């Protein structure tokens, strides 16, 4: 199954949404579990992003680390690899107290998180939960194999 190409794509360190995560969740609990996981992501992760933003704003490395850790786990559950990899990096920066680097990474995390929220919202709002295409981007050489 596929979704429109606006709900996937590669974003740096992996796909926006990895279809294997959708398949795995479906195997464990069908479409009901997958819908529930999407709803939980959309309900709970804005708080984690706000915790990270506040930590960056206030120079609170522990808040950055805690918020990023929770966000990373939520992203991993749904195969949101691009956002997960940025959250993992942010978690490490918080743990290490590297606040300036965390401040520099925040816009990138915000972008990938926002793209993930948009894609999951479109999937949820369609009323059918389908796995995203693994990589709809054209071949880097421009040929079609």
TORPAPA-597843 format. One record per atom (N, C-alpha, C, O): z, y, x negated. Coordinates in steps of 0.05 Angstrom, whole numbers, always signed. Layout:
R       Z       Y       X
R       Z       Y       X
...
//
This chain:
R       Z       Y       X
R      +0     -24     -17
R      +0      +0      +0
R      +0     +25     -18
R     +10     +24     -40
R     -11     +46      -7
R     -12     +70     -23
R      -4     +94      -6
R      -3     +92     +18
R      +1    +116     -19
R      +7    +141      -6
R     -13    +161     -16
R     -27    +156     -36
R     -15    +184      -3
R     -34    +204     -13
R     -28    +212     -42
R      -5    +210     -50
R     -48    +220     -56
R     -44    +225     -84
R     -25    +248     -90
R     -16    +251    -112
R     -19    +265     -70
R      -1    +287     -75
R     +28    +277     -77
R     +46    +293     -84
R     +33    +251     -72
R     +61    +242     -74
R     +66    +225     -99
R     +86    +212    -101
R     +47    +226    -117
R     +52    +212    -142
R     +38    +226    -165
R     +33    +250    -163
R     +32    +213    -185
R     +20    +225    -209
R     +38    +222    -232
R     +62    +217    -229
R     +27    +226    -255
R     +44    +224    -279
R     +55    +251    -286
R     +40    +271    -286
R     +80    +252    -293
R     +93    +277    -301
R    +107    +272    -327
R    +132    +268    -328
R     +93    +273    -349
R    +105    +271    -375
R    +115    +243    -381
R     +99    +226    -389
R    +141    +238    -378
R    +153    +213    -386
R    +154    +192    -364
R    +174    +180    -360
R    +132    +188    -351
R    +130    +167    -331
R    +120    +177    -305
R    +115    +201    -301
R    +116    +159    -286
R    +105    +167    -260
R    +125    +183    -244
R    +149    +180    -248
R    +115    +199    -227
R    +133    +214    -209
R    +150    +194    -193
R    +174    +197    -192
R    +136    +175    -181
R    +150    +153    -166
R    +138    +127    -175
R    +114    +122    -172
R    +154    +109    -185
R    +145     +83    -194
R    +144     +64    -170
R    +164     +59    -157
R    +120     +53    -164
R    +118     +35    -140
R    +136     +10    -143
R    +143      -1    -122
R    +142      +1    -166
R    +159     -22    -170
R    +187     -18    -157
R    +198     -38    -147
R    +197      +6    -157
R    +223     +11    -145
R    +221      +8    -114
R    +239      -3    -102
R    +199     +17    -103
R    +195     +14     -74
R    +193     -16     -67
R    +205     -25     -47
R    +179     -31     -82
R    +176     -60     -78
R    +203     -74     -80
R    +210     -90     -63
R    +218     -67    -100
R    +245     -79    -105
R    +263     -73     -81
R    +277     -91     -71
R    +264     -48     -72
R    +282     -41     -50
R    +273     -55     -24
R    +290     -64      -8
R    +247     -57     -21
R    +237     -71      +3
R    +244    -101      +2
R    +251    -113     +23
R    +243    -113     -21
R    +251    -141     -24
R    +281    -145     -17
R    +288    -165      -6
R    +297    -126     -25
R    +326    -128     -20
R    +334    -123      +8
R    +352    -136     +19
R    +320    -104     +22
R    +329     -97     +49
R    +307     -86     +67
R    +313     -74     +87
R    +282     -91     +61
R    +261     -83     +78
R    +257     -52     +79
R    +269     -37     +64
R    +240     -43     +98
R    +235     -15    +101
R    +260      +1    +108
R    +263     +24    +101
R    +279     -12    +122
R    +303      +1    +130
R    +319     +10    +106
R    +329     +33    +105
R    +322      -7     +86
R    +337      +0     +62
R    +322     +22     +47
R    +334     +42     +38
R    +296     +20     +45
R    +281     +40     +30
R    +283     +67     +44
R    +287     +87     +30
R    +281     +68     +70
R    +284     +94     +85
R    +312    +105     +80
R    +316    +129     +76
R    +332     +88     +81
R    +360     +96     +78
R    +364    +108     +50
R    +377    +128     +46
R    +352     +95     +30
R    +355    +105      +2
R    +341    +132      -1
R    +351    +150     -15
R    +318    +135     +11
R    +304    +161     +10
R    +321    +182     +24
R    +324    +204     +13
R    +332    +176     +48
R    +349    +196     +62
R    +373    +203     +45
R    +380    +227     +44
R    +386    +183     +33
R    +410    +189     +16
R    +402    +207      -7
R    +417    +225     -14
R    +379    +201     -20
R    +370    +217     -42
R    +367    +246     -33
R    +377    +265     -46
R    +353    +250     -11
R    +347    +277      -1
R    +373    +292      +8
R    +374    +316      +7
R    +393    +277     +17
R    +418    +289     +26
R    +437    +296      +3
R    +450    +317      +3
R    +438    +278     -17
R    +459    +280     -37
R    +450    +294     -63
R    +467    +307     -76
R    +426    +291     -71
R    +418    +302     -97
R    +417    +332     -99
R    +421    +343    -121
R    +413    +347     -77
R    +415    +376     -80
R    +442    +385     -91
R    +444    +405    -106
R    +464    +371     -84
R    +490    +378     -94
R    +492    +372    -124
R    +504    +388    -139
R    +479    +351    -133
R    +479    +345    -162
R    +464    +366    -178
R    +472    +374    -199
R    +441    +374    -167
R    +425    +395    -180
R    +441    +421    -181
R    +441    +435    -201
R    +455    +427    -160
R    +471    +452    -160
R    +494    +450    -180
R    +500    +469    -193
R    +505    +426    -183
R    +526    +422    -203
R    +515    +426    -231
R    +528    +439    -248
R    +491    +416    -236
R    +479    +420    -263
R    +473    +450    -267
R    +479    +461    -288
R    +461    +463    -247
R    +454    +492    -250
R    +480    +508    -255
R    +480    +526    -271
R    +501    +502    -240
R    +526    +517    -243
R    +538    +511    -271
R    +548    +530    -284
R    +536    +487    -280
R    +545    +480    -307
R    +530    +496    -328
R    +542    +506    -347
R    +504    +498    -325
R    +488    +513    -344
R    +496    +543    -343
R    +500    +555    -363
R    +497    +553    -318
R    +504    +581    -314
R    +532    +588    -326
R    +536    +609    -338
R    +551    +570    -321
R    +579    +575    -329
R    +586    +565    -356
R    +609    +568    -365
R    +568    +551    -370
R    +574    +540    -396
R    +593    +517    -395
R    +610    +513    -412
R    +591    +501    -373
R    +609    +478    -368
R    +594    +452    -374
R    +581    +441    -357
R    +598    +443    -399
R    +583    +419    -408
R    +591    +394    -392
R    +574    +377    -386
R    +616    +392    -383
R    +625    +369    -367
R    +611    +369    -340
R    +603    +347    -331
R    +608    +392    -328
R    +594    +393    -302
R    +565    +385    -305
R    +554    +371    -288
R    +553    +394    -327
R    +525    +386    -333
R    +523    +356    -335
R    +506    +343    -323
R    +540    +345    -352
R    +540    +316    -357
R    +544    +300    -331
R    +530    +281    -325
R    +565    +307    -316
R    +571    +293    -291
R    +549    +295    -271
R    +541    +274    -259
R    +539    +319    -266
R    +517    +322    -247
R    +492    +308    -255
R    +479    +295    -238
R    +485    +309    -280
R    +461    +296    -290
R    +464    +266    -289
R    +444    +252    -284
R    +488    +256    -295
R    +492    +227    -293
R    +487    +216    -265
R    +473    +196    -261
R    +498    +230    -245
R    +494    +222    -217
R    +465    +225    -209
R    +454    +207    -195
R    +452    +247    -217
R    +424    +251    -210
R    +407    +229    -223
R    +388    +219    -210
R    +413    +223    -248
R    +397    +202    -262
R    +399    +175    -247
R    +378    +162    -243
R    +422    +168    -237
R    +425    +143    -223
R    +410    +143    -196
R    +396    +124    -189
R    +411    +165    -182
R    +397    +168    -157
R    +367    +166    -161
R    +352    +153    -146
R    +357    +179    -182
R    +329    +178    -189
R    +320    +150    -196
R    +299    +141    -188
R    +336    +136    -211
R    +330    +109    -220
R    +327     +90    -196
R    +310     +73    -195
R    +345     +94    -176
R    +344     +77    -152
R    +317     +78    -138
R    +308     +58    -127
R    +303    +101    -139
R    +278    +104    -125
R    +254    +105    -143
R    +232    +111    -135
R    +259     +99    -169
R    +237     +99    -188
R    +225    +127    -193
R    +202    +129    -200
R    +242    +147    -190
R    +233    +175    -196
R    +236    +179    -226
R    +254    +193    -235
R    +218    +168    -241
R    +220    +166    -270
R    +219    +193    -284
R    +234    +197    -303
R    +201    +210    -276
R    +199    +236    -289
R    +225    +252    -287
R    +235    +263    -307
R    +236    +253    -263
R    +262    +267    -259
R    +285    +252    -273
R    +303    +264    -284
R    +284    +225    -272
R    +305    +209    -284
R    +306    +214    -314
R    +328    +217    -326
R    +283    +215    -327
R    +283    +219    -356
R    +294    +246    -363
R    +308    +249    -384
R    +288    +267    -348
R    +299    +294    -353
R    +329    +294    -348
R    +344    +307    -362
R    +338    +281    -326
R    +366    +280    -320
R    +382    +265    -342
R    +404    +273    -350
R    +370    +244    -353
R    +382    +229    -375
R    +385    +248    -400
R    +406    +248    -413
R    +364    +263    -406
R    +365    +281    -428
R    +387    +303    -423
R    +401    +310    -441
R    +388    +313    -399
R    +408    +333    -392
R    +436    +322    -394
R    +454    +336    -403
R    +440    +297    -385
R    +466    +284    -388
R    +475    +283    -417
R    +497    +290    -423
R    +457    +275    -434
R    +463    +274    -463
R    +470    +301    -474
R    +488    +304    -490
R    +454    +321    -466
R    +460    +348    -476
R    +488    +358    -467
R    +502    +370    -482
R    +495    +351    -442
R    +521    +358    -432
R    +543    +344    -447
R    +563    +356    -455
R    +539    +318    -452
R    +558    +302    -467
R    +562    +313    -495
R    +585    +313    -505
R    +541    +322    -507
R    +542    +333    -534
R    +550    +362    -536
R    +554    +373    -557
R    +553    +375    -512
R    +560    +403    -511
R    +538    +422    -521
R    +544    +444    -530
R    +513    +413    -519
R    +490    +429    -529
R    +480    +446    -506
R    +459    +441    -494
R    +495    +468    -500
R    +490    +484    -476
R    +464    +499    -477
R    +450    +501    -457
R    +456    +510    -500
R    +431    +524    -501
R    +407    +506    -497
R    +388    +514    -484
R    +408    +482    -507
R    +387    +463    -502
R    +386    +454    -473
R    +365    +450    -461
R    +410    +452    -461
R    +411    +446    -432
R    +399    +468    -416
R    +384    +463    -397
R    +404    +493    -423
R    +392    +516    -410
R    +362    +516    -412
R    +348    +522    -393
R    +352    +508    -435
R    +323    +507    -440
R    +310    +484    -424
R    +287    +487    -416
R    +324    +462    -420
R    +313    +439    -405
R    +314    +443    -375
R    +299    +430    -361
R    +332    +460    -366
R    +336    +462    -337
R    +310    +468    -321
R    +306    +455    -300
R    +293    +486    -329
R    +269    +491    -314
R    +251    +466    -311
R    +239    +462    -290
R    +249    +451    -332
R    +233    +426    -331
R    +246    +406    -312
R    +231    +393    -296
R    +272    +402    -313
R    +286    +385    -295
R    +282    +395    -266
R    +276    +379    -248
R    +285    +420    -262
R    +280    +432    -235
R    +252    +426    -224
R    +249    +419    -201
R    +233    +428    -241
R    +205    +423    -233
R    +201    +394    -225
R    +190    +389    -203
R    +210    +376    -242
R    +206    +347    -235
R    +223    +339    -212
R    +214    +322    -196
R    +246    +349    -209
R    +263    +344    -186
R    +250    +354    -161
R    +249    +340    -141
R    +240    +378    -161
R    +227    +390    -138
R    +202    +374    -130
R    +198    +370    -106
R    +187    +365    -149
R    +163    +349    -143
R    +171    +322    -130
R    +158    +313    -112
R    +193    +311    -140
R    +203    +286    -129
R    +213    +290    -100
R    +207    +274     -82
R    +228    +311     -95
R    +238    +317     -68
R    +214    +321     -49
R    +214    +310     -27
R    +194    +336     -58
R    +170    +340     -41
R    +156    +314     -34
R    +149    +310     -11
R    +153    +297     -54
R    +139    +272     -50
R    +155    +254     -31
R    +144    +242     -13
R    +181    +252     -35
R    +197    +235     -18
R    +199    +246     +10
R    +200    +230     +29
R    +199    +272     +13
R    +200    +284     +40
R    +174    +277     +55
R    +175    +271     +78
R    +151    +280     +41
R    +126    +273     +54
R    +125    +244     +62
R    +116    +237     +84
R    +135    +226     +45
R    +135    +197     +51
R    +153    +193     +76
R    +145    +179     +94
R    +176    +204     +76
R    +195    +201     +98
R    +184    +212    +124
R    +185    +199    +145
R    +172    +236    +122
R    +163    +249    +146
R    +138    +236    +159
R    +133    +240    +183
R    +123    +221    +143
R    +100    +206    +154
R    +109    +184    +173
R     +94    +175    +190
R    +134    +175    +170
R    +145    +154    +187
R    +138    +126    +177
R    +148    +107    +188
R    +123    +124    +156
R    +118     +98    +144
R    +125    +101    +115
R    +118    +121    +102
R    +138     +81    +105
R    +147     +82     +77
R    +128     +64     +61
R    +130     +39     +63
R    +111     +76     +45
R     +92     +60     +29
R     +97     +66      +0
R    +105     +87      -8
R     +91     +46     -16
R     +94     +49     -45
R     +73     +68     -56
R     +50     +66     -47
R     +80     +85     -74
R     +60    +103     -86
R     +42     +87    -104
R     +49     +66    -115
R     +17     +98    -108
R      -1     +87    -128
R     +12     +88    -155
R     +25    +108    -161
R      +8     +68    -172
R     +21     +68    -199
R     +11     +91    -216
R     +26    +104    -230
R     -15     +97    -215
R     -26    +119    -232
R     -54    +127    -221
R     -74    +115    -229
R     -55    +147    -203
R     -80    +154    -192
R     -97    +172    -210
R    -119    +180    -202
R     -87    +179    -233
R    -101    +198    -251
R    -126    +184    -262
R    -126    +160    -266
R    -147    +199    -267
R    -171    +188    -279
R    -166    +178    -307
R    -147    +185    -320
R    -184    +161    -316
R    -183    +150    -343
R    -184    +173    -363
R    -200    +192    -359
R    -168    +173    -385
R    -168    +195    -404
R    -196    +199    -417
R    -202    +221    -426
R    -212    +178    -418
R    -238    +181    -431
R    -259    +191    -411
R    -281    +197    -418
R    -251    +192    -385
R    -269    +201    -365
R    -288    +180    -354
R    -305    +186    -338
R    -285    +155    -363
R    -302    +134    -353
R    -287    +119    -331
R    -262    +120    -330
R    -301    +105    -315
R    -288     +90    -294
R    -291     +60    -301
R    -313     +49    -300
R    -269     +48    -307
R    -269     +19    -315
R    -265      +1    -292
R    -264     -23    -295
//
